[in-house]
Amino acid sequence: MQITAYKTHKIKPKESLLTILDNYLPNLPPKSIVVITSKIISLCQNRVILKKDVKDKLALIHQEADLYLEGDYTEKYGICLTMKNNLLIPTAGIDESNGNGYYILYPTDLQKTAVEIWRHLNNRASNQEIGVLITDSHTTPLRRGVTGIALAWCGFKPLFSYIGKPDIFGSPLHVTLINILDSLAVSAVFTMGEGEEQTPLAIIQEAPKIIFQNSPPSEEEVQSVTITPSEDLYAPLLTSVAWKKGGGS
């Protein structure tokens, strides 16, 4: 698998995302996947608030979160644990890194945006097989540091199933699925970086196990990637705390 990151100018609020893609991405090779960091989508959507205009950051987090937790840990760690778009994330995804005085909020309509980008690039590439992946950095419980996670996609199947396939001893596998979206996101976010690299775009080529599609994912496919807290392997943790509804729910 080959990943190439692309440097852009410093993206400002209200810029045209499609123009940015056209200006910086080369002609797309067949069977390539275009990766875009969610932060520049937020900027293009003008999902920003000047930090000096925010009197209560915690209130802003509660407003943006779907669910949030209260407690002394907020003061201890300077974060608020939240759920946003069915993801367990700190501070409702609000970010100030590389923000130049702004709080950058989570983008809206991410799956719709991924489809719009895919259609634009697919038309530009004469309808060849391509994919689109929108990513963000993400923390993992009990692990230090950040990796990548997928927020939305289009143009390829999101999961690869081993169910019914044999293991190395010929026994059939019963539950194993590979999350292609997050697997690609981890590699792409690592390549694009988190700081002064200024490379919010990337192209993935020769990724294994990719099945391209010539239409946007169905609602059933979109839902197949997520799981509810009560069904999750970590349900004993996720459902044993007093989640409060935020303004985003």
N, C-alpha and C positions, 0 to 999 in steps of 0.2 A: 504494500500500500504506500502511496506517495502523497504527501500533503505539502502544498505550496501556499505560503501566506503572502498577502498583498498589502503594501503600505498605502495609506491614503493621507490626505490633508487632515487637519484637526476638524472633525465634523462639528458643525454648530447647529443649534435648534432650528427647525423648520426647513432644513435642506431637503432636496428631493432624493429619496433613497434610490429610486431607479436610475437617476442620473449618476449618482455615485457608483453604482454597479457598472453602468455602461462606461464610465470614465476610467475605471481601474481594473476591471476584469478583462482578460484577453478573450479571444475566441475560445469557446468552451469545447474541449475534446469530448467525443462521445463517451457516454457512461461515466461522466464526472459528476461530483456532488459539490455544489457551492455552499460554503458555510459563512454565516453572517452572525456577528455578535449582537445580542439583543440590545446592547447599550446604544449602538448607532441607530437602531430602529426607534428607541425611545426618543433620541434627540430629533430625529426626522419627524416624529409625531408630536414634537414639542412637549413631551412628558417630563418637564423640568420645572423646578421651583427654586428661586434664589434662596440660598441658605439664610441670608440676612432677613428675609421676609417670613421665615418660619420661627414663631415664638415658642412652639412646643413640638419638638420632633416626635415625641411619643404619641401625641395626638394625631400627627400626620401618619405614623405607622398604623395606628388603630383604624384610621380612615381608609387606608389603602389595603389593609389585610382582609382576607376572607374570615379567618379565625386568628385569635391571638391569645397568649397566656400572660397573666399578670403575676408579679412576685418580686421578691428581693433580688433575684438573679439579674433583673434588668439593670439595676444600679451596679451590681458587681462586675458584669461583663460588658455593659454598654450596648446591649442588644435586646431585642424583644423577639421571642420565638413565635413564629406565625405560620399559617398556611395561606398560600396564594396560588390560584389556578391548580389546585390539587398537588402542590408541592410543599414539603416541609422546609422552610427557609427562614433565615433571620431577617427581621425588619421589613417584611413584605417585599423584599427585593430592592428596597430603596438603597441607592449607592451614591457615594460622594467621591469615590476614587476617579481620577481623570475627569472630574466634573467642572473644574475651574470656577468654583464658587456656587455651583448648583447642586441640589439634590436631584438625582436622576431616578425617576420612578419607573416601575415595570411598564413595558409597552402594552397596548391594548390590542385586542383582536389578532392575536399572534398566528393562529392557524389560518385565518383569512389572509393575513399578510403573507404567509409562506406560499399560499396558493397564488396570490397575485404576482409575487416575485417569480415563481415557477413558470407561470404563463408568459410573463415578459421575457424571461431568459430562454424559454422553450421556443418562443417565436423568433427570438434573435438567433437561436442555434438551428433554425430550420426543422424544428420538431424532432430532434434526435433525443435519445434517451439521456436525461439529466435529472438530478435531484437537487433539492434545496433543504438546508438544515439551519435552524436558528438556535443558537447556543447561549449559555450563560455559565459563569463560574459557580461552583457549588461546594458546600462543605459536606463531609461525611462524618457521622457520629463516631467518636472514639478514634478519629484520625486527625492529625495536624495537617494544616494546609488545605488548599482548594484544588479541585479538578474541574471537569466540564460536565454539563448536563444539557440535554436537548429540551427545548421548549416547544418547538413546532417543526413540521417538515412537510415535504410534498415530493412526489415523483418516484417513490420506491416503497417497498414493504418495510414496516418498522420492526418486525420481529422475525427471527429465524427459528423454526421449530425443529427440535430433535426428537419430539414425541413419536414413538414407534420406530425410530432408527436404532440400530444396535450400538452398544458400547464396545470397548475393545475386546470384550470376551463374548460378544454376540448376544448379550442380554438386551431386550428392548428397553429404551428409556421411556419414562412415563410423564415427567413433568418439565423437562428441561427446555427452556426458551432462552435464546440470546436476544437481549435488548440491543438491536443494531443502532438505534438512535443515540443512546447514551454512550455506547462503545465508540462510535465515530466522534461524538462531542468531546470525549476525554482527550482523544488524540489531537483533534483540531484546536481545542482551547490551549493545550500544552504548546502547540506549534505557534499559535498566534500570540501568546503571552498575555501578561496582565499589566504591564507598565508602559514604559516609554517606547516600546516597539512600534506602536501606532499601526498595527496590522490587524484591523478588524474583519478582514475578509480572507477566505482561503478556498482552495480547490482541492478536493480529494479525488485521486485517481486510483484505479486498480484495487479498490476495496473488495475483499472477498464476501461471499454470501449475499450480495446485493441483487434483489429482483426489482428491476425498474418497472414503473407503471406509466401508462399514457394518459392517466386521468388523476385528479386530486383524490386523496383518501376519502372514503365514505365516513359517515359519522360513527359507524360501527368500528371501523379501523382506528379512528381517533380514540375512541373509548377503550379499545383493546390494550392500549399502552399503559393506562392508569389502573389503579386499584384503590378501593375505599379504605379508610383507616381501620374499619372493623374487619375487613377481609385480609388486611396486610399481615405478614409474618410478625411484625412488631406491634400488632394490635394491643397486647397487654400494656405497652408503654403509651401508645398514641391515644388510647381510649380511657386511660385511667386518670387523666388530668382534666381540669375544668376549662375547656376552650370557651372563649367568648366570641360572639359574632362581631366582626368588624364592618366597616362601611363598604368594603368591596364585595361582601357576600350577597 
